[in-house]
Amino acid sequence: MITIRYFGSLKETIGRSNEALSVVESLTVLDVWHGVNVDFPLAENILTAVNMDYVARSHVVNDGDEVAFFPPVTGG
Amino acid sequence: MTIKICEVAFEPFAEIQTFQNTLALSGKFGATSIFIGTLRDFNDGNDVQAMTLEHYDGMTQKQLAKIVAAANSKWQILDCLIVHRVGDILPNEPIVLVAVWSAHRGEAFEACRYLMEELKANAPFWKLEQLATNEKRWVSKI
């Protein structure tokens, strides 16, 4: 099972903050997005992280990973 | 090296004093560089009455630790303190504190600037402004 998390304005846009996805095959971060967001394309500016480290969308996820999607950060 | 995420208002100068009192660096540091970021009551041409700072708990601390480690590899830092607010914030309240202690001013200035810029670029925080009109607006990166 993969845990998926959303933050910032993206969380409001898609109306969820987290969900889970069963892994039955090798999936990239982009595959994970499309697996749960059929109606929303992954916008160019959205950042992606796995297990709290930034990764590319082509990064392959493993069972038990936490995958996060969020807009550009605005702290400080 | 200390990283703190604060859910309530903090007083940056008290944080600095308290932290410095714990340092076993008496006589060793000749420079302390400090940056404090504070919430304005205006942004992008609008009056701002409040802000909510969201973050990705866990990733925030992990990314800040990486940034501190990178700064340590670049400069001779004796110690540093990062404090960042989350939750509901009012104008005039501090958002972020970065303080660096080193032997000489060059390292302190440069490392403090680096930590702050890297924090803004990589630490997963998001600002939701509440305007004077009560409209809510996510701050976007320019």
Backbone of each chain as ProteinMPNN parsed JSONL, in Angstrom:
{"seq_chain_A": "MITIRYFGSLKETIGRSNEALSVVESLTVLDVWHGVNVDFPLAENILTAVNMDYVARSHVVNDGDEVAFFPPVTGG", "coords_chain_A": {"N_chain_A": [[0.845, -1.205, 0.0], [0.524, 2.202, -0.846], [0.893, 5.374, 0.573], [-0.662, 8.419, -0.102], [-0.247, 11.9, -0.253], [-1.464, 15.271, -0.12], [-0.902, 18.781, -0.404], [-1.282, 22.29, 0.511], [-2.589, 24.574, -1.936], [-3.198, 22.651, -3.796], [-4.364, 20.556, -2.433], [-6.847, 21.645, -1.846], [-7.811, 21.997, -4.419], [-8.132, 19.394, -5.459], [-9.635, 18.314, -3.485], [-8.977, 16.517, -1.453], [-6.885, 15.322, 1.228], [-5.344, 13.145, 1.773], [-4.782, 9.726, 0.762], [-4.908, 6.223, -0.121], [-3.176, 3.758, -2.063], [-3.203, 0.655, -3.63], [-0.464, -1.411, -4.47], [0.218, -3.097, -7.297], [1.883, -3.446, -9.308], [4.952, -2.283, -10.825], [5.307, 1.108, -10.23], [5.607, 4.505, -11.212], [6.059, 7.804, -9.767], [4.45, 9.49, -11.264], [2.693, 7.641, -12.378], [1.354, 6.914, -10.061], [-0.017, 9.269, -9.468], [-1.796, 9.382, -11.697], [-3.176, 7.094, -11.174], [-4.952, 7.687, -9.174], [-6.048, 10.113, -9.732], [-7.907, 10.605, -11.997], [-9.325, 12.553, -13.318], [-7.818, 14.851, -13.17], [-5.118, 16.405, -14.636], [-1.587, 16.248, -13.947], [-0.288, 19.142, -12.976], [2.268, 21.248, -14.398], [3.79, 22.686, -12.541], [3.659, 21.367, -10.151], [5.199, 19.891, -7.339], [7.015, 16.931, -6.358], [7.385, 14.349, -3.926], [8.935, 11.585, -2.299], [8.76, 9.639, 0.518], [9.425, 11.896, 1.956], [11.503, 13.162, 0.633], [12.514, 15.164, -2.109], [11.695, 14.121, -5.379], [11.974, 13.055, -8.849], [9.31, 12.865, -11.276], [9.494, 10.479, -12.534], [10.455, 8.731, -10.748], [10.559, 5.547, -9.238], [8.216, 3.992, -7.19], [7.894, 2.217, -4.061], [6.252, -0.47, -2.29], [4.695, 0.619, 0.654], [5.746, 3.138, 0.622], [5.547, 6.735, 1.088], [3.994, 9.044, -0.823], [4.067, 12.334, -2.001], [2.341, 15.226, -3.2], [2.563, 18.574, -4.153], [2.151, 22.198, -4.386], [4.514, 24.808, -5.502], [6.708, 25.805, -2.889], [6.242, 28.16, -0.181], [7.413, 29.242, 2.128], [9.041, 30.981, 4.921]], "CA_chain_A": [[0.0, 0.0, 0.0], [1.221, 3.487, -0.887], [0.155, 6.511, 1.126], [-0.557, 9.6, -0.968], [-0.61, 13.111, 0.5], [-1.567, 16.505, -0.907], [-0.752, 19.947, 0.457], [-1.468, 23.633, -0.039], [-3.737, 24.812, -2.813], [-3.528, 21.404, -4.52], [-5.287, 19.803, -1.564], [-8.179, 22.236, -2.044], [-8.228, 21.791, -5.81], [-8.645, 18.041, -5.698], [-10.617, 18.027, -2.445], [-8.544, 15.449, -0.539], [-5.557, 15.572, 1.79], [-4.558, 11.901, 1.699], [-5.488, 8.516, 0.342], [-4.001, 5.085, -0.246], [-3.254, 3.051, -3.346], [-2.565, -0.668, -3.594], [0.571, -1.574, -5.485], [0.186, -4.431, -7.9], [2.916, -3.474, -10.354], [5.919, -1.198, -10.655], [4.679, 2.388, -10.538], [6.351, 5.737, -10.989], [5.275, 8.832, -9.076], [3.431, 9.951, -12.204], [1.676, 6.569, -12.437], [0.566, 7.004, -8.824], [-0.956, 10.387, -9.655], [-2.853, 9.009, -12.639], [-3.954, 6.007, -10.593], [-5.98, 8.176, -8.247], [-6.58, 11.404, -10.193], [-8.263, 10.377, -13.392], [-9.88, 13.767, -13.92], [-6.909, 15.986, -13.02], [-3.73, 16.232, -15.079], [-0.603, 16.737, -12.977], [0.194, 20.418, -13.504], [3.725, 21.36, -14.567], [4.494, 23.285, -11.403], [3.497, 20.57, -8.925], [6.409, 19.212, -6.876], [6.739, 15.567, -5.911], [8.315, 13.82, -2.929], [8.722, 10.225, -1.798], [9.339, 9.494, 1.857], [9.849, 13.223, 2.423], [12.603, 13.694, -0.182], [12.098, 15.534, -3.463], [12.065, 13.162, -6.432], [11.399, 13.303, -10.171], [8.061, 12.132, -11.514], [9.83, 9.151, -13.058], [10.938, 7.921, -9.629], [9.745, 4.346, -9.01], [7.837, 3.886, -5.777], [7.835, 0.869, -3.496], [5.186, -0.703, -1.317], [4.98, 1.242, 1.942], [6.227, 4.519, 0.453], [4.631, 7.872, 1.187], [4.181, 9.903, -1.994], [3.4, 13.629, -1.762], [2.203, 16.175, -4.311], [2.252, 19.897, -3.613], [2.564, 23.337, -5.218], [5.765, 25.424, -5.07], [6.669, 26.151, -1.464], [6.224, 29.621, 0.031], [7.728, 29.549, 3.521], [10.008, 32.039, 5.203]], "C_chain_A": [[0.878, 1.252, 0.0], [0.311, 4.546, -0.268], [0.401, 7.72, 0.238], [-1.035, 10.815, -0.182], [-0.58, 14.328, -0.42], [-1.504, 17.687, 0.063], [-1.081, 21.234, -0.297], [-2.695, 23.733, -0.929], [-4.141, 23.554, -3.573], [-4.528, 20.573, -3.734], [-6.716, 20.321, -1.74], [-8.702, 21.937, -3.44], [-8.82, 20.406, -6.023], [-9.564, 17.552, -4.583], [-10.261, 16.877, -1.515], [-7.17, 15.812, 0.019], [-4.695, 14.312, 1.781], [-5.44, 10.754, 1.251], [-4.451, 7.409, 0.202], [-4.219, 4.394, -1.584], [-2.541, 1.712, -3.194], [-1.563, -0.789, -4.732], [0.513, -2.992, -6.02], [1.218, -4.558, -9.008], [3.878, -2.327, -10.079], [5.302, 0.115, -11.116], [5.672, 3.531, -10.328], [5.463, 6.704, -10.202], [4.151, 9.327, -9.991], [2.318, 8.915, -12.354], [0.753, 6.634, -11.214], [-0.464, 8.115, -8.955], [-2.123, 9.964, -10.544], [-3.73, 7.879, -12.096], [-5.088, 6.493, -9.711], [-6.614, 9.499, -8.69], [-6.886, 11.34, -11.687], [-8.669, 11.689, -14.069], [-8.942, 14.969, -13.874], [-5.535, 15.667, -13.612], [-2.79, 16.783, -14.007], [0.047, 17.989, -13.554], [1.715, 20.494, -13.464], [4.437, 21.795, -13.291], [4.392, 22.454, -10.117], [4.778, 19.799, -8.607], [6.039, 17.845, -6.314], [7.822, 15.104, -4.939], [7.943, 12.375, -2.609], [9.482, 10.082, -0.492], [10.046, 10.779, 2.304], [11.139, 13.727, 1.781], [12.052, 14.032, -1.562], [12.578, 14.479, -4.455], [11.455, 13.622, -7.757], [10.131, 12.469, -10.33], [8.296, 10.717, -12.024], [10.337, 8.211, -11.964], [9.994, 6.739, -9.387], [9.48, 4.194, -7.513], [7.764, 2.418, -5.363], [6.68, 0.77, -2.511], [5.59, -0.11, 0.033], [5.464, 2.677, 1.84], [5.121, 5.536, 0.719], [4.963, 8.825, 0.033], [3.409, 11.205, -1.757], [3.43, 14.484, -3.012], [1.851, 17.531, -3.716], [2.75, 21.01, -4.534], [3.897, 23.898, -4.724], [5.638, 25.963, -3.653], [6.817, 27.66, -1.28], [6.493, 29.972, 1.489], [8.67, 30.727, 3.658], [9.4, 33.408, 5.33]], "O_chain_A": [[1.849, 1.344, 0.751], [-0.885, 4.601, -0.554], [1.54, 8.009, -0.129], [-2.08, 10.779, 0.469], [0.212, 14.406, -1.36], [-1.983, 17.608, 1.194], [-1.15, 21.275, -1.526], [-3.705, 23.065, -0.704], [-5.302, 23.408, -3.954], [-5.429, 19.961, -4.308], [-7.67, 19.544, -1.78], [-9.886, 21.658, -3.623], [-9.857, 20.248, -6.668], [-10.199, 16.505, -4.711], [-11.138, 16.317, -0.858], [-6.391, 16.514, -0.625], [-3.467, 14.394, 1.782], [-6.666, 10.803, 1.348], [-3.257, 7.64, 0.388], [-5.307, 4.442, -2.157], [-1.418, 1.646, -2.693], [-1.812, -0.309, -5.838], [0.729, -3.959, -5.29], [1.409, -5.634, -9.577], [3.637, -1.5, -9.2], [4.831, 0.227, -12.248], [6.467, 3.519, -9.389], [4.275, 6.453, -10.0], [3.031, 9.556, -9.535], [1.142, 9.268, -12.446], [-0.457, 6.435, -11.318], [-1.63, 7.94, -8.604], [-3.286, 10.161, -10.195], [-4.881, 7.725, -12.504], [-6.078, 5.786, -9.521], [-7.594, 9.952, -8.099], [-6.204, 11.948, -12.511], [-8.387, 11.901, -15.248], [-9.236, 16.002, -14.476], [-4.859, 14.753, -13.139], [-3.162, 17.68, -13.25], [0.833, 17.913, -14.498], [2.361, 19.886, -12.61], [5.541, 21.336, -12.994], [4.986, 22.817, -9.101], [5.364, 19.148, -9.473], [4.917, 17.622, -5.858], [9.002, 15.416, -5.099], [6.771, 12.002, -2.648], [10.678, 10.364, -0.407], [11.104, 10.749, 2.933], [11.795, 14.618, 2.321], [11.235, 13.297, -2.117], [13.712, 14.006, -4.381], [10.55, 14.456, -7.788], [9.915, 11.496, -9.608], [7.41, 9.865, -11.956], [10.614, 7.039, -12.221], [8.776, 6.912, -9.338], [10.393, 4.258, -6.691], [7.598, 1.518, -6.186], [6.198, 1.769, -1.976], [6.711, -0.323, 0.495], [5.583, 3.364, 2.854], [3.932, 5.241, 0.593], [6.077, 9.34, -0.062], [2.243, 11.18, -1.361], [4.395, 14.476, -3.777], [0.955, 17.634, -2.878], [3.648, 20.803, -5.35], [4.368, 23.516, -3.653], [4.602, 26.505, -3.267], [7.429, 28.346, -2.099], [5.879, 30.89, 2.031], [9.046, 31.377, 2.683], [10.116, 34.381, 5.568]]}, "seq_chain_B": "MTIKICEVAFEPFAEIQTFQNTLALSGKFGATSIFIGTLRDFNDGNDVQAMTLEHYDGMTQKQLAKIVAAANSKWQILDCLIVHRVGDILPNEPIVLVAVWSAHRGEAFEACRYLMEELKANAPFWKLEQLATNEKRWVSKI", "coords_chain_B": {"N_chain_B": [[23.072, 22.574, 16.466], [19.851, 23.562, 15.888], [16.489, 22.99, 15.102], [13.329, 24.286, 15.051], [9.835, 23.953, 14.976], [7.169, 26.001, 15.371], [4.012, 26.221, 16.858], [2.762, 28.244, 18.061], [2.943, 31.813, 18.719], [6.244, 33.167, 18.728], [9.037, 34.693, 20.42], [11.563, 36.206, 18.903], [14.029, 37.339, 19.791], [14.239, 36.504, 22.413], [14.38, 33.769, 21.954], [16.855, 33.615, 20.689], [18.567, 34.548, 22.712], [18.122, 32.645, 24.756], [18.957, 30.317, 23.453], [21.622, 30.942, 22.886], [22.635, 31.062, 25.438], [22.822, 28.411, 26.071], [24.876, 27.473, 24.6], [28.056, 25.99, 24.441], [30.198, 27.734, 23.924], [31.609, 29.857, 24.766], [33.701, 32.563, 24.285], [34.498, 31.574, 21.864], [32.988, 32.268, 19.618], [32.831, 34.936, 17.296], [31.046, 36.206, 15.797], [27.619, 36.712, 15.15], [24.991, 36.133, 13.11], [21.799, 37.199, 12.133], [18.556, 36.557, 10.912], [15.27, 37.688, 10.699], [12.044, 37.01, 9.784], [8.969, 38.624, 9.267], [5.401, 38.846, 9.486], [3.785, 40.894, 7.198], [1.263, 43.525, 6.959], [0.271, 43.801, 4.489], [0.186, 42.758, 1.055], [1.04, 42.21, -2.285], [-0.505, 44.392, -3.139], [-2.779, 44.278, -1.59], [-4.565, 44.57, 1.547], [-3.683, 42.676, 4.356], [-5.062, 40.613, 6.807], [-4.568, 38.36, 8.305], [-2.788, 35.184, 8.407], [-2.47, 31.779, 7.44], [-0.194, 29.266, 8.02], [0.679, 26.446, 6.452], [2.271, 23.246, 6.701], [4.405, 20.441, 5.789], [4.609, 18.181, 7.92], [7.408, 16.644, 9.246], [8.643, 16.196, 6.67], [9.363, 18.838, 6.472], [11.168, 19.205, 8.654], [13.079, 17.355, 7.87], [14.037, 18.383, 5.428], [15.017, 20.863, 6.259], [17.067, 20.025, 7.958], [18.785, 18.915, 6.077], [19.506, 21.202, 4.673], [20.866, 22.623, 6.625], [22.992, 20.853, 7.051], [24.242, 21.071, 4.583], [25.049, 23.735, 4.654], [26.858, 23.579, 6.724], [28.862, 22.157, 5.508], [29.853, 23.98, 3.792], [30.684, 26.273, 5.156], [32.505, 27.397, 8.074], [30.762, 26.888, 10.6], [29.767, 27.484, 13.887], [27.431, 27.084, 15.326], [23.856, 26.889, 14.799], [20.508, 28.202, 14.642], [17.213, 27.572, 13.79], [13.976, 28.723, 13.608], [10.596, 28.293, 12.882], [7.36, 29.436, 12.264], [4.13, 27.854, 12.284], [0.644, 27.419, 11.456], [-1.947, 29.681, 12.572], [-1.351, 33.084, 11.985], [-0.704, 36.469, 12.841], [-0.418, 39.847, 11.526], [2.701, 41.471, 12.089], [3.675, 39.49, 13.68], [6.427, 37.248, 14.16], [7.585, 35.147, 11.525], [9.731, 33.561, 10.772], [12.936, 32.654, 12.028], [16.362, 32.791, 11.59], [19.48, 32.074, 12.792], [22.973, 32.343, 13.042], [26.03, 31.273, 14.381], [29.463, 32.002, 14.371], [33.075, 32.058, 14.02], [33.969, 34.256, 12.603], [32.739, 37.15, 10.792], [32.228, 36.827, 8.047], [31.598, 34.107, 7.438], [29.323, 33.88, 9.053], [27.488, 35.794, 7.991], [27.224, 34.864, 5.313], [26.404, 32.185, 5.591], [24.007, 32.489, 6.975], [22.42, 33.878, 5.126], [22.391, 31.968, 3.09], [21.084, 29.781, 4.372], [18.563, 30.898, 4.775], [17.693, 31.484, 2.153], [17.691, 28.924, 1.011], [15.858, 27.665, 2.645], [13.536, 29.053, 1.897], [13.352, 28.153, -0.71], [13.124, 25.364, -0.581], [11.956, 24.241, 1.786], [9.001, 22.672, 2.87], [6.537, 24.612, 3.178], [3.421, 26.395, 3.114], [1.674, 29.355, 2.38], [-1.363, 30.747, 3.339], [-3.171, 33.465, 2.806], [-5.311, 35.703, 4.607], [-7.252, 38.152, 3.479], [-8.091, 41.658, 3.996], [-10.631, 41.88, 3.114], [-11.746, 39.537, 3.816], [-11.445, 37.566, 1.987], [-9.746, 34.573, 1.059], [-6.451, 33.673, 0.104], [-4.066, 31.8, -1.555], [-0.619, 32.148, -1.282], [1.496, 32.571, -3.998], [4.419, 31.426, -5.692], [6.634, 33.706, -7.197]], "CA_chain_B": [[22.13, 22.941, 15.411], [18.499, 23.309, 16.372], [15.388, 23.352, 14.206], [12.077, 24.273, 15.815], [8.594, 24.343, 14.312], [6.374, 26.588, 16.464], [2.586, 26.367, 16.556], [2.303, 29.481, 18.716], [3.846, 32.939, 18.493], [7.506, 33.114, 19.47], [9.739, 35.977, 20.531], [12.842, 35.797, 18.324], [15.218, 37.742, 20.548], [14.301, 35.604, 23.572], [14.86, 32.484, 21.435], [18.3, 33.75, 20.447], [19.256, 34.652, 24.005], [18.042, 31.345, 25.437], [19.804, 29.36, 22.728], [23.032, 31.31, 23.051], [23.029, 30.728, 26.814], [23.084, 26.967, 26.17], [26.033, 27.125, 23.776], [29.333, 25.879, 25.156], [31.071, 28.389, 22.949], [32.096, 31.105, 25.339], [35.027, 32.95, 23.799], [34.805, 30.953, 20.569], [32.329, 32.909, 18.471], [33.054, 36.37, 17.17], [30.01, 36.754, 14.924], [26.284, 36.117, 15.14], [24.177, 36.748, 12.067], [20.4, 36.895, 12.435], [17.48, 37.012, 10.022], [13.913, 37.488, 11.221], [10.974, 37.332, 8.837], [7.771, 39.028, 10.009], [4.221, 38.978, 8.619], [3.322, 42.253, 6.878], [-0.196, 43.661, 6.856], [-0.066, 44.052, 3.084], [0.899, 41.91, 0.101], [0.523, 42.258, -3.661], [-1.5, 45.442, -3.31], [-3.965, 44.068, -0.747], [-4.379, 44.531, 2.995], [-3.717, 41.305, 4.887], [-5.416, 40.641, 8.241], [-4.043, 37.162, 8.972], [-2.255, 34.184, 7.487], [-2.306, 30.426, 7.966], [0.969, 28.607, 7.442], [0.599, 24.984, 6.442], [3.541, 22.6, 6.348], [4.418, 18.986, 5.673], [5.327, 17.805, 9.139], [8.344, 15.55, 8.982], [9.471, 16.609, 5.53], [9.921, 20.158, 6.804], [12.345, 19.02, 9.495], [14.084, 16.62, 7.102], [14.649, 19.291, 4.442], [15.807, 21.871, 6.976], [18.295, 19.367, 8.418], [19.663, 18.804, 4.903], [20.008, 22.543, 4.378], [21.869, 22.931, 7.666], [24.17, 20.024, 6.771], [24.921, 21.659, 3.414], [25.715, 24.967, 5.114], [28.015, 23.159, 7.523], [29.939, 21.699, 4.629], [30.354, 25.129, 3.028], [31.268, 27.302, 6.027], [32.878, 27.019, 9.439], [29.695, 27.356, 11.494], [29.853, 26.902, 15.232], [26.091, 26.585, 15.644], [22.785, 27.669, 14.173], [19.154, 28.031, 15.17], [16.134, 27.908, 12.859], [12.635, 28.616, 14.194], [9.601, 28.662, 11.866], [5.962, 29.343, 12.701], [3.058, 27.274, 11.479], [-0.671, 27.728, 12.034], [-2.546, 30.995, 12.318], [-0.396, 34.145, 12.297], [-1.201, 37.832, 12.668], [0.615, 40.809, 11.135], [3.692, 41.871, 13.098], [4.241, 38.319, 14.361], [7.525, 36.635, 13.417], [7.344, 33.904, 10.781], [10.937, 32.724, 10.735], [14.193, 33.139, 12.607], [17.587, 32.044, 11.29], [20.635, 32.684, 13.471], [24.208, 31.574, 12.839], [27.194, 31.676, 15.186], [30.735, 31.566, 13.789], [34.219, 32.808, 14.545], [34.151, 35.496, 11.841], [31.483, 37.646, 10.22], [31.995, 36.355, 6.673], [30.865, 32.833, 7.49], [28.007, 34.083, 9.66], [26.62, 36.468, 7.012], [26.957, 34.035, 4.137], [25.636, 30.998, 5.969], [22.654, 32.91, 7.337], [21.73, 34.153, 3.855], [22.206, 30.676, 2.415], [20.041, 29.013, 5.066], [17.258, 31.53, 4.545], [17.296, 31.309, 0.745], [17.399, 27.502, 0.794], [14.585, 27.411, 3.336], [12.44, 29.56, 1.06], [13.283, 27.385, -1.953], [12.939, 23.91, -0.432], [11.208, 23.744, 2.943], [7.593, 22.584, 2.442], [5.548, 25.465, 3.842], [2.53, 27.104, 2.184], [1.003, 30.468, 3.049], [-2.736, 31.086, 2.95], [-3.459, 34.792, 3.354], [-6.683, 36.183, 4.75], [-7.212, 39.58, 3.156], [-8.995, 42.505, 4.787], [-11.981, 41.635, 2.585], [-12.042, 38.161, 4.264], [-11.087, 36.599, 0.947], [-8.525, 33.802, 1.327], [-5.643, 33.597, -1.107], [-2.779, 31.123, -1.426], [0.526, 32.889, -1.812], [2.169, 31.776, -5.031], [5.812, 31.812, -5.933], [6.783, 34.52, -8.408]], "C_chain_B": [[20.724, 22.593, 15.887], [17.482, 23.827, 15.369], [14.099, 23.224, 15.008], [10.908, 24.704, 14.92], [7.629, 24.758, 15.419], [4.913, 26.75, 16.051], [1.976, 27.586, 17.239], [3.341, 30.573, 18.47], [5.121, 32.769, 19.316], [8.169, 34.489, 19.45], [11.18, 35.725, 20.083], [14.06, 36.172, 19.166], [15.363, 36.904, 21.827], [14.812, 34.228, 23.139], [16.372, 32.521, 21.256], [19.061, 33.757, 21.774], [19.28, 33.307, 24.725], [18.977, 30.335, 24.786], [21.277, 29.666, 22.968], [23.529, 30.957, 24.453], [23.363, 29.247, 26.971], [24.355, 26.567, 25.421], [27.29, 27.05, 24.644], [30.416, 26.486, 24.272], [31.642, 29.698, 23.47], [33.52, 31.393, 24.877], [35.36, 32.427, 22.421], [34.162, 31.674, 19.395], [32.567, 34.417, 18.501], [31.974, 37.02, 16.344], [28.718, 35.983, 15.092], [25.479, 36.86, 14.093], [22.745, 36.259, 12.227], [19.496, 37.395, 11.319], [16.151, 36.698, 10.694], [12.929, 37.91, 10.139], [9.682, 37.554, 9.601], [6.602, 39.183, 9.034], [3.836, 40.452, 8.447], [1.793, 42.289, 6.902], [-0.609, 44.047, 5.438], [0.732, 43.079, 2.217], [0.232, 42.031, -1.259], [-0.631, 43.248, -3.818], [-2.754, 45.289, -2.48], [-3.593, 44.137, 0.733], [-4.576, 43.096, 3.479], [-4.042, 41.376, 6.372], [-4.913, 39.427, 9.002], [-3.481, 36.205, 7.923], [-2.22, 32.841, 8.195], [-1.134, 29.782, 7.248], [0.818, 27.101, 7.594], [1.997, 24.426, 6.191], [3.378, 21.095, 6.308], [5.288, 18.484, 6.815], [6.186, 16.572, 8.868], [9.248, 15.897, 7.82], [10.098, 17.971, 5.803], [11.22, 19.987, 7.584], [13.462, 18.32, 8.711], [14.802, 17.531, 6.117], [15.493, 20.35, 5.131], [17.112, 21.262, 7.497], [19.293, 19.215, 7.272], [20.311, 20.144, 4.574], [21.099, 22.933, 5.374], [23.145, 22.131, 7.409], [24.961, 20.597, 5.595], [25.659, 22.923, 3.811], [26.96, 24.63, 5.925], [29.184, 22.709, 6.657], [30.574, 22.855, 3.862], [31.11, 26.123, 3.901], [31.602, 26.72, 7.385], [31.844, 27.625, 10.398], [29.888, 26.701, 12.855], [28.504, 26.354, 15.674], [25.066, 27.407, 14.889], [21.433, 27.278, 14.766], [18.163, 28.45, 14.088], [14.81, 27.691, 13.595], [11.644, 29.075, 13.128], [8.207, 28.466, 12.43], [5.141, 28.514, 11.744], [1.742, 27.64, 12.159], [-1.104, 29.141, 11.713], [-1.647, 32.115, 12.852], [-1.033, 35.501, 12.006], [-0.074, 38.752, 12.205], [1.435, 41.241, 12.341], [4.228, 40.692, 13.899], [5.371, 37.734, 13.511], [7.082, 35.349, 12.735], [8.546, 32.983, 10.904], [12.102, 33.447, 11.389], [15.306, 32.209, 12.141], [18.732, 32.771, 11.976], [21.831, 31.757, 13.341], [25.322, 32.16, 13.694], [28.451, 31.13, 14.519], [31.859, 32.425, 14.352], [34.308, 34.188, 13.898], [32.868, 35.87, 11.094], [31.194, 37.088, 8.821], [31.169, 35.084, 6.652], [29.44, 33.052, 8.02], [27.03, 34.718, 8.67], [26.223, 35.514, 5.888], [26.104, 32.823, 4.482], [24.196, 31.361, 6.318], [21.829, 33.176, 6.077], [21.412, 32.855, 3.116], [21.067, 29.885, 3.052], [18.659, 29.578, 4.764], [16.78, 31.304, 3.113], [16.934, 29.85, 0.447], [16.095, 27.094, 1.479], [13.421, 27.851, 2.446], [12.256, 28.704, -0.197], [12.816, 25.947, -1.737], [12.105, 23.438, 0.75], [9.71, 23.781, 2.625], [6.618, 23.304, 3.379], [4.686, 26.108, 2.759], [1.729, 28.141, 2.953], [-0.38, 30.706, 2.464], [-3.091, 32.409, 3.624], [-4.959, 34.985, 3.534], [-6.649, 37.691, 4.556], [-8.215, 40.343, 4.022], [-10.444, 42.323, 4.35], [-12.544, 40.285, 3.026], [-11.809, 37.109, 3.179], [-9.809, 35.867, 1.359], [-7.778, 33.563, 0.023], [-4.33, 32.872, -0.802], [-1.685, 31.999, -2.015], [1.214, 32.002, -2.836], [3.56, 32.332, -5.259], [5.893, 32.599, -7.234], [7.906, 33.955, -9.241]], "O_chain_B": [[20.451, 21.448, 16.248], [17.593, 24.941, 14.859], [13.817, 22.17, 15.578], [10.997, 25.699, 14.201], [7.309, 23.961, 16.301], [4.616, 27.346, 15.015], [0.811, 27.915, 17.015], [4.469, 30.294, 18.064], [5.084, 32.293, 20.45], [7.897, 35.324, 18.587], [11.944, 35.093, 20.811], [15.019, 35.404, 19.244], [16.479, 36.629, 22.268], [15.582, 33.593, 23.86], [17.077, 31.582, 21.624], [20.065, 33.063, 21.934], [20.316, 32.882, 25.236], [19.691, 29.597, 25.464], [22.078, 28.766, 23.22], [24.692, 30.598, 24.636], [24.093, 28.865, 27.885], [24.852, 25.454, 25.589], [27.548, 27.927, 25.468], [31.405, 25.839, 23.926], [32.102, 30.539, 22.698], [34.424, 30.577, 25.055], [36.392, 32.789, 21.856], [34.72, 31.695, 18.298], [32.515, 35.069, 19.544], [31.961, 38.241, 16.19], [28.719, 34.754, 15.167], [25.306, 38.076, 14.179], [22.5, 35.07, 12.43], [19.65, 38.518, 10.839], [15.933, 35.593, 11.191], [12.98, 39.035, 9.644], [9.333, 36.768, 10.482], [6.792, 39.602, 7.892], [3.596, 41.162, 9.425], [1.122, 41.257, 6.871], [-1.707, 44.557, 5.219], [1.815, 42.635, 2.599], [-0.992, 41.962, -1.371], [-1.601, 42.985, -4.53], [-3.697, 46.066, -2.63], [-2.472, 43.811, 1.125], [-5.506, 42.402, 3.067], [-3.39, 42.105, 7.119], [-4.838, 39.461, 10.23], [-3.672, 36.389, 6.721], [-1.973, 32.768, 9.399], [-1.086, 29.755, 6.018], [0.827, 26.559, 8.699], [2.814, 25.072, 5.535], [2.361, 20.546, 6.731], [6.509, 18.375, 6.703], [5.71, 15.58, 8.317], [10.471, 15.896, 7.954], [11.235, 18.226, 5.408], [12.25, 20.555, 7.22], [14.638, 18.647, 8.865], [16.023, 17.467, 5.98], [16.568, 20.701, 4.645], [18.151, 21.922, 7.477], [20.498, 19.367, 7.467], [21.494, 20.217, 4.242], [22.124, 23.503, 4.999], [24.249, 22.662, 7.531], [26.192, 20.607, 5.608], [26.776, 23.159, 3.352], [27.983, 25.307, 5.826], [30.346, 22.864, 7.032], [31.685, 22.735, 3.346], [32.069, 26.747, 3.446], [31.06, 25.693, 7.794], [32.03, 28.72, 10.929], [30.142, 25.5, 12.947], [28.427, 25.303, 16.312], [25.371, 28.494, 14.398], [21.252, 26.188, 15.308], [18.26, 29.547, 13.538], [14.558, 26.614, 14.134], [11.831, 30.135, 12.532], [7.915, 27.422, 13.015], [5.414, 28.471, 10.544], [1.73, 28.113, 13.295], [-0.686, 29.726, 10.713], [-1.236, 32.099, 14.013], [-1.797, 35.657, 11.053], [1.097, 38.472, 12.461], [0.927, 41.359, 13.457], [5.136, 40.861, 14.713], [5.285, 37.724, 12.283], [6.309, 34.567, 13.288], [8.402, 31.779, 11.113], [12.234, 34.668, 11.313], [15.206, 30.989, 12.277], [18.925, 33.966, 11.756], [21.715, 30.543, 13.509], [25.531, 33.372, 13.728], [28.511, 29.958, 14.147], [31.618, 33.396, 15.07], [34.673, 35.166, 14.55], [32.028, 35.017, 10.805], [30.033, 36.901, 8.459], [30.169, 34.99, 5.941], [28.479, 32.483, 7.502], [25.898, 34.258, 8.517], [25.046, 35.376, 5.557], [25.182, 32.477, 3.743], [23.27, 30.618, 5.991], [20.679, 32.748, 5.978], [20.315, 32.673, 2.589], [20.19, 29.38, 2.352], [17.708, 28.833, 4.529], [15.616, 30.977, 2.881], [15.982, 29.58, -0.285], [15.331, 26.283, 0.956], [12.449, 27.118, 2.267], [11.138, 28.548, -0.688], [12.179, 25.369, -2.618], [11.588, 22.321, 0.716], [9.202, 24.803, 2.164], [5.976, 22.697, 4.236], [5.142, 26.339, 1.639], [1.181, 27.866, 4.02], [-0.544, 30.847, 1.252], [-3.285, 32.473, 4.838], [-5.767, 34.506, 2.739], [-6.083, 38.418, 5.373], [-9.066, 39.752, 4.687], [-11.37, 42.579, 5.12], [-13.665, 39.922, 2.668], [-11.956, 35.911, 3.422], [-8.902, 36.466, 1.936], [-8.377, 33.289, -1.017], [-3.579, 33.272, 0.089], [-1.822, 32.524, -3.12], [1.483, 30.829, -2.577], [3.838, 33.514, -5.054], [5.302, 32.215, -8.244], [8.208, 34.486, -10.31]]}, "name": "protein", "num_of_chains": 2, "seq": "MITIRYFGSLKETIGRSNEALSVVESLTVLDVWHGVNVDFPLAENILTAVNMDYVARSHVVNDGDEVAFFPPVTGGMTIKICEVAFEPFAEIQTFQNTLALSGKFGATSIFIGTLRDFNDGNDVQAMTLEHYDGMTQKQLAKIVAAANSKWQILDCLIVHRVGDILPNEPIVLVAVWSAHRGEAFEACRYLMEELKANAPFWKLEQLATNEKRWVSKI"}
